[in-house]
């Protein structure tokens, strides 16, 4: 028997779309590469408070690239990886 809260097709479609959105969101979070946990990078650059997000992200990326080239940080890795490596 169908629950009363899913008695209309609009509610069923909404519920299915919400579940699909949750699955996609979790999947993208799980597959997104992450930085090594032993690495904290600060850009050291002056970035105004009203600077666009893209400019701030670019400064952090430049600092990370420099730390990676200097050997201070490891490369990005999968969020869930084999702990035996």
C-alpha positions as CSV (number, residue, x, y, z in Angstrom):
1,X,0.0,0.0,0.0
2,X,1.3,3.4,-1.0
3,X,1.8,5.8,1.9
4,X,-0.6,8.7,2.0
5,X,2.3,11.2,1.6
6,X,3.0,9.7,-1.9
7,X,-0.6,9.5,-3.0
8,X,-0.2,11.9,-5.9
9,X,2.1,11.5,-8.9
10,X,3.5,15.0,-8.3
11,X,4.7,13.9,-4.8
12,X,6.2,10.7,-6.2
13,X,8.1,12.5,-8.9
14,X,9.4,15.1,-6.4
15,X,10.5,12.3,-4.1
16,X,12.3,10.4,-6.9
17,X,14.0,13.6,-8.0
18,X,15.1,14.4,-4.5
19,X,16.6,10.9,-4.0
20,X,18.4,11.2,-7.4
21,X,19.8,14.6,-6.5
22,X,21.1,13.2,-3.2
23,X,22.8,10.3,-5.0
24,X,24.4,12.6,-7.5
25,X,25.6,15.0,-4.7
26,X,27.1,12.1,-2.7
27,X,28.7,10.6,-5.7
28,X,30.4,13.8,-6.8
29,X,31.6,14.4,-3.2
30,X,33.0,10.9,-3.0
31,X,34.8,11.1,-6.3
32,X,36.2,14.6,-5.9
33,X,40.0,14.6,-5.3
34,X,41.2,16.0,-2.1
35,X,44.5,17.5,-0.9
36,X,46.8,15.5,1.3
37,X,45.8,16.0,5.0
38,X,49.3,16.9,6.1
39,X,49.4,19.9,3.8
40,X,48.0,23.3,4.8
41,X,48.7,26.0,2.2
42,X,48.3,29.7,2.8
43,X,48.7,31.9,-0.2
44,X,50.7,34.7,1.5
45,X,49.3,37.1,-1.1
46,X,47.2,40.2,-0.4
47,X,43.7,39.5,-1.6
48,X,41.1,42.3,-1.0
49,X,37.9,41.3,0.9
50,X,35.8,42.2,-2.1
51,X,38.0,40.3,-4.6
52,X,36.1,37.8,-6.8
53,X,36.1,34.2,-5.7
54,X,38.0,33.2,-8.8
55,X,40.9,35.5,-7.9
56,X,41.1,34.1,-4.4
57,X,40.9,30.6,-5.7
58,X,43.7,31.3,-8.2
59,X,46.0,32.7,-5.4
60,X,45.4,29.6,-3.3
61,X,46.0,27.3,-6.4
62,X,49.3,29.2,-7.2
63,X,50.5,28.7,-3.6
64,X,49.6,25.0,-3.7
65,X,51.4,24.5,-7.0
66,X,54.5,26.2,-5.5
67,X,54.3,24.0,-2.4
68,X,53.9,20.9,-4.6
69,X,56.9,21.9,-6.7
70,X,59.0,22.5,-3.5
71,X,58.0,19.0,-2.2
72,X,56.2,20.4,0.8
73,X,52.9,18.9,-0.2
74,X,51.8,15.7,-1.9
75,X,49.5,15.6,-4.9
76,X,45.7,15.4,-4.7
77,X,44.4,12.0,-4.1
78,X,41.1,10.1,-4.1
79,X,38.9,10.7,-1.1
80,X,38.6,7.0,-0.5
81,X,41.7,5.1,-1.3
82,X,43.4,1.9,-0.2
83,X,45.0,2.4,3.2
84,X,47.5,-0.4,2.6
85,X,49.5,1.6,0.1
